[in-house]
Amino acid sequence: MTEVQDPSSGDVTHDAFLGGRVYVYQPKKGRHRAGLDAVFLAAALPVETTGRIVDLGSGVGTAGFCAAARLPDISVTLVEIDEAVLSLAQKALQDPENTHFADRIDLLHADLTAKGSLRHANGLLPSMADHAIMNPPYYEADRFRASPKSGRAGAHMLDERGLEPWVKTAADIVREGGSLTVIFRADGLHELLSVLQGRFGAIDVIPLRPRPDAPATRIVLRAIRASKAPLKLLPGFVLHESEGSDFTSQSKNIMRGGQGLGLTPR
C-alpha cells in the first residue's frame, strides 16, 4: 500500500493498492485501515471468476475494488453498516484512477448480521450472489478487550454471536454452487469450520505464514455452497523473506502486480 495524502482532508488518506491500479480513501485514524488482508482476500478469487461478488463488511471497499481491478468479468456489491466509511467508498468510485472498474461496483448500506427479514428488506436477497467474500472482525468480545471509544472496535471485534451471523448471511445470499472466500486468523479456523458445517463444503484452506519458519497467523478459506466434497489443506503461503521484513517475490506479485493466489474453481 502506498499512502498519498488527500489534499481535501487531513483526516483521510488517499491510498494506492495493486501498484496504483486501485485507489481508496480511508480514515487516517479512529477506524480500521485496510491493508494486506484485503488484497489477499481479493487475490484468492480464481482468474476464471465471473458474475456477482458480494463483499460482506466491505469497509472502504479495498477488497472489492481489488477484485474488480483483477477480474474484468465480475460486478461487485459492497455491503457495509458504517455510513462514514461507505461514503468514502462512494468518493473513491468517483476517483478518475478507478474509472476502469467503477461502473461495475455498487454500494449497499445494510447490517449483514440482522435477522433475515430485515436483511432482505435492505437489499441482501437470497441467492443474489455468485460469490461472497468477507474479512470479518478477528476477535471475540469475550476474549479480547477493545476501547469502547474507538471507532476501530466494531471492525476488529465480533459480538457475542461470533461468526455465526456472518456465515448465515453468506449462506443465504450465495446461490447453490457459488463460493464464499474468507480471510481470518489461523487460530480461529476451528470456529470458522464449525459454522460452515452443513452450509458449505469443498473447503480449501491456505495457511499464511509471516516467514518460512513461523506458524501461520492467518488463513484464506474458500468454500462452495451446498457442496459435500471434502476439505483440502493446501500448501502454505509465506509473506516475508526469512531475513528482515521484505516481502517475498510472490507476495510482491500479489500486492503490487495484482496476481492471484492460484486457487482454481471447484
PADO-425676 format. One record per residue (C-alpha): residue number from 1; residue in one letter; x, z, y. Coordinates in Angstrom, 1 decimal. Layout:
(r NUM "A" (X Z Y))
...
//
This chain:
(r 1 "M" (0.0 0.0 0.0))
(r 2 "T" (1.3 -0.9 3.4))
(r 3 "E" (-0.1 1.2 6.3))
(r 4 "V" (-0.8 -0.5 9.6))
(r 5 "Q" (-2.3 1.4 12.5))
(r 6 "D" (-5.7 0.2 13.5))
(r 7 "P" (-5.4 -0.2 17.3))
(r 8 "S" (-9.0 0.7 17.8))
(r 9 "S" (-8.8 4.2 16.4))
(r 10 "G" (-6.2 6.9 16.0))
(r 11 "D" (-8.2 8.4 13.1))
(r 12 "V" (-8.4 5.3 11.0))
(r 13 "T" (-5.7 3.2 9.4))
(r 14 "H" (-5.7 -0.5 8.5))
(r 15 "D" (-4.0 -0.7 5.1))
(r 16 "A" (-2.8 -3.7 3.1))
(r 17 "F" (-3.1 -4.0 -0.7))
(r 18 "L" (-2.0 -6.7 -3.2))
(r 19 "G" (0.7 -7.8 -0.9))
(r 20 "G" (-1.7 -8.5 2.0))
(r 21 "R" (-4.5 -10.2 0.1))
(r 22 "V" (-6.7 -7.2 0.8))
(r 23 "Y" (-7.1 -5.0 3.9))
(r 24 "V" (-9.1 -1.8 4.1))
(r 25 "Y" (-9.9 0.7 6.8))
(r 26 "Q" (-9.8 4.3 5.8))
(r 27 "P" (-9.6 7.7 7.4))
(r 28 "K" (-6.1 8.9 8.3))
(r 29 "K" (-7.1 12.4 7.1))
(r 30 "G" (-10.1 14.5 6.1))
(r 31 "R" (-11.3 12.3 3.3))
(r 32 "H" (-9.8 10.8 0.1))
(r 33 "R" (-7.4 7.9 0.7))
(r 34 "A" (-7.2 5.1 -1.8))
(r 35 "G" (-4.0 4.1 -3.5))
(r 36 "L" (-2.6 3.3 -6.9))
(r 37 "D" (-5.7 4.3 -8.9))
(r 38 "A" (-8.0 1.8 -7.1))
(r 39 "V" (-5.5 -1.0 -7.6))
(r 40 "F" (-5.0 -0.3 -11.3))
(r 41 "L" (-8.8 0.1 -11.8))
(r 42 "A" (-9.3 -3.5 -10.4))
(r 43 "A" (-6.4 -4.7 -12.5))
(r 44 "A" (-8.0 -3.6 -15.7))
(r 45 "L" (-10.7 -6.3 -15.4))
(r 46 "P" (-9.7 -9.3 -17.6))
(r 47 "V" (-8.9 -12.5 -15.8))
(r 48 "E" (-11.9 -14.1 -17.6))
(r 49 "T" (-14.4 -11.7 -16.0))
(r 50 "T" (-17.4 -13.3 -14.3))
(r 51 "G" (-20.7 -12.0 -13.0))
(r 52 "R" (-21.8 -8.9 -11.0))
(r 53 "I" (-19.4 -6.0 -10.8))
(r 54 "V" (-20.8 -2.7 -9.5))
(r 55 "D" (-18.2 -0.2 -8.1))
(r 56 "L" (-19.7 3.2 -8.5))
(r 57 "G" (-18.5 5.7 -5.9))
(r 58 "S" (-16.6 2.9 -4.1))
(r 59 "G" (-15.3 4.8 -1.1))
(r 60 "V" (-14.0 2.4 1.5))
(r 61 "G" (-14.1 -0.4 -1.1))
(r 62 "T" (-10.5 -0.7 -2.2))
(r 63 "A" (-11.1 -1.3 -5.9))
(r 64 "G" (-14.0 -3.6 -5.4))
(r 65 "F" (-12.1 -5.6 -2.8))
(r 66 "C" (-9.0 -5.9 -5.1))
(r 67 "A" (-11.2 -7.1 -7.9))
(r 68 "A" (-12.9 -9.7 -5.8))
(r 69 "A" (-9.5 -10.9 -4.5))
(r 70 "R" (-8.2 -11.2 -8.1))
(r 71 "L" (-11.2 -12.8 -9.7))
(r 72 "P" (-12.9 -15.7 -7.9))
(r 73 "D" (-15.9 -15.8 -10.2))
(r 74 "I" (-17.3 -12.3 -9.6))
(r 75 "S" (-19.5 -10.7 -7.0))
(r 76 "V" (-19.3 -7.0 -6.2))
(r 77 "T" (-21.7 -4.3 -5.1))
(r 78 "L" (-20.1 -1.3 -3.6))
(r 79 "V" (-22.1 1.9 -4.2))
(r 80 "E" (-21.3 4.9 -2.1))
(r 81 "I" (-23.1 8.0 -0.8))
(r 82 "D" (-20.9 8.7 2.2))
(r 83 "E" (-22.2 6.6 5.0))
(r 84 "A" (-19.0 7.2 7.1))
(r 85 "V" (-16.7 5.5 4.5))
(r 86 "L" (-19.3 2.9 3.7))
(r 87 "S" (-19.3 1.9 7.4))
(r 88 "L" (-15.5 1.4 7.1))
(r 89 "A" (-16.1 -0.9 4.1))
(r 90 "Q" (-18.5 -2.9 6.3))
(r 91 "K" (-15.8 -3.0 9.0))
(r 92 "A" (-13.3 -4.4 6.5))
(r 93 "L" (-15.7 -7.1 5.4))
(r 94 "Q" (-15.6 -8.4 8.9))
(r 95 "D" (-11.8 -8.5 8.9))
(r 96 "P" (-10.5 -12.1 9.1))
(r 97 "E" (-7.9 -11.1 6.5))
(r 98 "N" (-10.7 -10.6 3.9))
(r 99 "T" (-12.7 -13.8 4.5))
(r 100 "H" (-11.6 -15.3 1.2))
(r 101 "F" (-13.7 -12.8 -0.7))
(r 102 "A" (-16.0 -11.0 1.8))
(r 103 "D" (-19.0 -13.2 1.2))
(r 104 "R" (-19.0 -12.1 -2.5))
(r 105 "I" (-19.4 -8.4 -1.7))
(r 106 "D" (-22.4 -6.3 -0.7))
(r 107 "L" (-22.9 -2.6 0.1))
(r 108 "L" (-25.4 -0.1 -1.3))
(r 109 "H" (-25.9 3.3 0.1))
(r 110 "A" (-27.1 5.5 -2.8))
(r 111 "D" (-26.5 8.7 -4.7))
(r 112 "L" (-25.4 7.5 -8.1))
(r 113 "T" (-25.9 11.0 -9.6))
(r 114 "A" (-29.6 11.2 -8.6))
(r 115 "K" (-32.4 11.0 -11.0))
(r 116 "G" (-33.4 7.6 -12.4))
(r 117 "S" (-36.5 7.1 -10.3))
(r 118 "L" (-34.6 7.8 -7.1))
(r 119 "R" (-31.6 5.7 -8.1))
(r 120 "H" (-34.0 2.8 -8.9))
(r 121 "A" (-35.8 3.1 -5.6))
(r 122 "N" (-32.5 3.0 -3.8))
(r 123 "G" (-31.4 -0.2 -5.5))
(r 124 "L" (-29.5 0.9 -8.5))
(r 125 "L" (-31.6 -1.1 -11.0))
(r 126 "P" (-31.5 -1.2 -14.8))
(r 127 "S" (-29.2 -3.9 -16.2))
(r 128 "M" (-28.3 -5.1 -12.7))
(r 129 "A" (-24.6 -5.3 -13.6))
(r 130 "D" (-22.5 -7.4 -15.9))
(r 131 "H" (-19.7 -4.8 -15.5))
(r 132 "A" (-19.2 -1.5 -13.7))
(r 133 "I" (-16.0 0.2 -12.5))
(r 134 "M" (-15.5 3.7 -11.3))
(r 135 "N" (-12.9 6.2 -10.2))
(r 136 "P" (-14.8 9.4 -10.5))
(r 137 "P" (-13.6 12.7 -9.0))
(r 138 "Y" (-10.8 14.0 -11.2))
(r 139 "Y" (-11.5 17.8 -11.1))
(r 140 "E" (-14.3 20.1 -12.3))
(r 141 "A" (-15.5 22.5 -9.7))
(r 142 "D" (-15.3 25.5 -12.2))
(r 143 "R" (-11.7 24.8 -13.0))
(r 144 "F" (-10.2 23.9 -9.6))
(r 145 "R" (-10.8 25.1 -6.1))
(r 146 "A" (-11.2 22.9 -3.0))
(r 147 "S" (-11.8 23.9 0.6))
(r 148 "P" (-15.5 23.6 1.4))
(r 149 "K" (-14.4 22.4 4.9))
(r 150 "S" (-12.5 19.4 3.5))
(r 151 "G" (-14.2 16.0 3.5))
(r 152 "R" (-12.0 15.2 0.6))
(r 153 "A" (-13.7 17.8 -1.7))
(r 154 "G" (-16.6 15.5 -2.7))
(r 155 "A" (-14.2 12.7 -3.6))
(r 156 "H" (-11.9 15.0 -5.7))
(r 157 "M" (-14.4 17.5 -7.3))
(r 158 "L" (-17.1 16.9 -9.9))
(r 159 "D" (-20.1 19.1 -9.6))
(r 160 "E" (-21.3 21.3 -12.5))
(r 161 "R" (-22.7 18.3 -14.3))
(r 162 "G" (-19.3 16.8 -14.8))
(r 163 "L" (-19.1 13.2 -15.8))
(r 164 "E" (-22.5 13.0 -17.4))
(r 165 "P" (-24.4 11.6 -14.4))
(r 166 "W" (-21.7 9.0 -13.7))
(r 167 "V" (-21.8 7.6 -17.2))
(r 168 "K" (-25.6 7.9 -17.5))
(r 169 "T" (-25.9 5.8 -14.4))
(r 170 "A" (-23.4 3.3 -15.7))
(r 171 "A" (-25.3 3.0 -19.0))
(r 172 "D" (-28.5 2.4 -17.1))
(r 173 "I" (-27.2 -0.4 -14.8))
(r 174 "V" (-24.8 -2.2 -17.2))
(r 175 "R" (-26.5 -4.8 -19.3))
(r 176 "E" (-26.1 -4.7 -23.1))
(r 177 "G" (-22.7 -6.2 -23.9))
(r 178 "G" (-21.4 -5.6 -20.4))
(r 179 "S" (-18.4 -3.3 -19.7))
(r 180 "L" (-17.6 -0.1 -18.0))
(r 181 "T" (-14.0 0.5 -16.8))
(r 182 "V" (-12.8 3.9 -15.6))
(r 183 "I" (-9.6 5.4 -14.4))
(r 184 "F" (-9.3 9.2 -15.0))
(r 185 "R" (-6.8 12.0 -15.5))
(r 186 "A" (-5.3 11.9 -19.0))
(r 187 "D" (-6.3 15.5 -19.9))
(r 188 "G" (-9.9 14.6 -19.3))
(r 189 "L" (-10.1 11.9 -21.9))
(r 190 "H" (-12.0 14.1 -24.4))
(r 191 "E" (-14.7 14.8 -21.8))
(r 192 "L" (-15.0 11.1 -21.0))
(r 193 "L" (-15.2 10.1 -24.6))
(r 194 "S" (-17.9 12.7 -25.2))
(r 195 "V" (-20.2 11.4 -22.5))
(r 196 "L" (-19.6 7.8 -23.6))
(r 197 "Q" (-20.8 8.5 -27.2))
(r 198 "G" (-24.0 6.8 -28.0))
(r 199 "R" (-23.9 4.7 -24.8))
(r 200 "F" (-20.7 2.7 -25.0))
(r 201 "G" (-18.4 1.6 -27.8))
(r 202 "A" (-15.4 -0.8 -28.4))
(r 203 "I" (-13.4 1.6 -26.3))
(r 204 "D" (-9.9 0.6 -25.2))
(r 205 "V" (-7.6 3.3 -23.7))
(r 206 "I" (-4.4 2.6 -21.8))
(r 207 "P" (-2.3 5.7 -21.0))
(r 208 "L" (-0.5 5.5 -17.7))
(r 209 "R" (2.8 7.4 -17.7))
(r 210 "P" (4.7 8.1 -14.4))
(r 211 "R" (8.1 7.5 -16.2))
(r 212 "P" (9.2 6.3 -19.7))
(r 213 "D" (9.9 9.8 -20.9))
(r 214 "A" (6.9 11.6 -19.3))
(r 215 "P" (3.5 12.3 -20.8))
(r 216 "A" (0.5 10.2 -19.5))
(r 217 "T" (-1.1 11.6 -16.4))
(r 218 "R" (-3.9 9.1 -16.1))
(r 219 "I" (-5.8 6.8 -18.5))
(r 220 "V" (-7.5 3.5 -17.9))
(r 221 "L" (-10.5 3.2 -20.2))
(r 222 "R" (-12.7 0.1 -20.8))
(r 223 "A" (-15.9 0.3 -23.0))
(r 224 "I" (-18.7 -2.0 -24.0))
(r 225 "R" (-22.4 -1.1 -23.5))
(r 226 "A" (-24.2 -0.5 -26.8))
(r 227 "S" (-21.2 -1.6 -29.0))
(r 228 "K" (-20.5 0.1 -32.3))
(r 229 "A" (-16.9 -1.3 -32.5))
(r 230 "P" (-14.1 1.3 -32.9))
(r 231 "L" (-11.8 2.8 -30.3))
(r 232 "K" (-8.4 1.3 -29.7))
(r 233 "L" (-5.5 3.2 -28.2))
(r 234 "L" (-3.4 0.5 -26.5))
(r 235 "P" (0.3 0.6 -25.6))
(r 236 "G" (1.0 2.8 -22.6))
(r 237 "F" (2.0 1.6 -19.2))
(r 238 "V" (5.0 3.0 -17.2))
(r 239 "L" (4.6 3.2 -13.5))
(r 240 "H" (8.1 4.2 -12.3))
(r 241 "E" (11.7 3.4 -13.4))
(r 242 "S" (13.5 6.2 -15.3))
(r 243 "E" (15.7 6.9 -12.4))
(r 244 "G" (14.4 7.6 -8.9))
(r 245 "S" (10.9 6.8 -7.7))
(r 246 "D" (11.0 3.0 -7.6))
(r 247 "F" (8.1 1.2 -9.4))
(r 248 "T" (8.7 -0.8 -12.5))
(r 249 "S" (8.6 -4.6 -12.0))
(r 250 "Q" (5.3 -4.7 -13.9))
(r 251 "S" (3.8 -2.1 -11.6))
(r 252 "K" (5.0 -4.1 -8.6))
(r 253 "N" (3.4 -7.3 -10.0))
(r 254 "I" (0.1 -5.5 -10.2))
(r 255 "M" (0.3 -3.6 -6.9))
(r 256 "R" (1.7 -6.4 -4.8))
(r 257 "G" (1.1 -9.6 -6.8))
(r 258 "G" (-2.4 -9.0 -8.0))
(r 259 "Q" (-1.7 -9.4 -11.7))
(r 260 "G" (-3.9 -7.7 -14.3))
(r 261 "L" (-3.2 -5.1 -16.9))
(r 262 "G" (-3.6 -7.7 -19.6))
(r 263 "L" (-6.9 -6.4 -21.1))
(r 264 "T" (-8.9 -9.2 -22.9))
(r 265 "P" (-12.6 -9.4 -23.3))
(r 266 "R" (-14.1 -7.6 -26.4))
//
